[in-house]
Every structure is written in structure tokens, then in C-alpha cells.
Amino acid sequence: MTQLLLLLVALLVLGHAPPGRSEFKRCWKGQGACRTYCTRQETYMHLCPDASLCCLSYALKPPPVPRPEYE
């Protein structure tokens, strides 16, 4: 009976743990993450509402807008 109670308590505690990726707020249409620092494989696009960086993978970064050439 004691082992069953211990197992039940352990499952309840583990069930309330947040998922791994929920620690960062999402930005840039759900593709970026709001963080204090970006990793080496990421760049920041703009600031999140809480003034942290919106880190976006280089693979997901949109291409730059072409500027018109003046003659």
C-alpha cells in the first residue's frame, strides 16, 4: 500500500512539470523564442514585448528585401 501511494504521488508531481519548450515565450509567428541571449545558430529579428530578444534560426530567417537600384 505504501509503494502504491508513493507511486501515485510521484506520478502527480511529474504530471505537473512543464514541458521542455514552454520555458521560452514564442515570437515571430511561433517560429522564434524570446530569450536573453541567442545561441550561435540563431539571430534576433526584433524585441519581444518583455524587451528580450526574439531569437530565430538562420534557416528560418526571411531573405532581405531587395532595394531598388537607381541609375
C-alpha positions as CSV (number, residue, x, y, z in Angstrom):
1,M,0.0,0.0,0.0
2,T,2.9,2.4,0.8
3,Q,4.5,1.7,-2.6
4,L,1.2,2.4,-4.3
5,L,0.8,5.7,-2.5
6,L,4.4,6.7,-3.3
7,L,3.9,5.8,-7.0
8,L,0.7,7.9,-7.1
9,V,2.4,10.9,-5.5
10,A,5.4,10.6,-7.9
11,L,3.1,10.5,-10.9
12,L,1.2,13.6,-9.7
13,V,4.4,15.5,-9.2
14,L,5.8,14.5,-12.7
15,G,2.5,15.3,-14.3
16,H,2.7,19.0,-13.1
17,A,6.2,19.6,-14.6
18,P,6.1,21.9,-17.6
19,P,7.1,20.6,-21.0
20,G,10.6,21.2,-22.1
21,R,10.0,24.1,-24.6
22,S,7.5,26.0,-22.6
23,E,10.2,27.9,-20.7
24,F,10.6,30.4,-23.5
25,K,7.9,32.6,-24.9
26,R,7.3,32.2,-28.6
27,C,7.6,35.0,-31.2
28,W,7.8,35.6,-35.0
29,K,4.6,33.6,-35.7
30,G,5.6,30.8,-33.4
31,Q,9.0,30.1,-35.1
32,G,11.2,32.2,-32.7
33,A,11.8,32.2,-29.0
34,C,12.1,35.1,-26.6
35,R,15.4,34.8,-24.7
36,T,18.0,37.0,-23.1
37,Y,20.7,35.7,-25.4
38,C,20.5,33.9,-28.8
39,T,22.5,30.8,-29.5
40,R,25.2,30.6,-32.2
41,Q,22.8,29.1,-34.7
42,E,20.3,32.0,-34.2
43,T,19.9,35.6,-34.9
44,Y,17.5,38.1,-33.4
45,M,14.8,39.8,-35.5
46,H,13.2,42.3,-33.1
47,L,12.5,42.7,-29.4
48,C,9.8,40.8,-27.6
49,P,7.2,42.6,-25.5
50,D,9.2,42.0,-22.4
51,A,12.3,43.6,-24.0
52,S,14.1,40.2,-24.6
53,L,15.4,39.2,-28.0
54,C,13.3,37.2,-30.4
55,C,15.8,34.6,-31.5
56,L,15.2,33.0,-34.9
57,S,17.2,30.2,-36.5
58,Y,19.3,31.3,-39.5
59,A,17.4,28.7,-41.6
60,L,14.1,30.4,-40.8
61,K,15.3,34.0,-41.2
62,P,13.4,35.7,-44.1
63,P,15.6,36.9,-47.0
64,P,16.4,40.6,-47.1
65,V,14.1,42.9,-49.0
66,P,15.8,43.8,-52.3
67,R,16.4,47.6,-52.7
68,P,15.6,49.3,-56.0
69,E,18.7,50.3,-58.0
70,Y,18.9,53.9,-59.0
71,E,20.6,54.8,-62.3
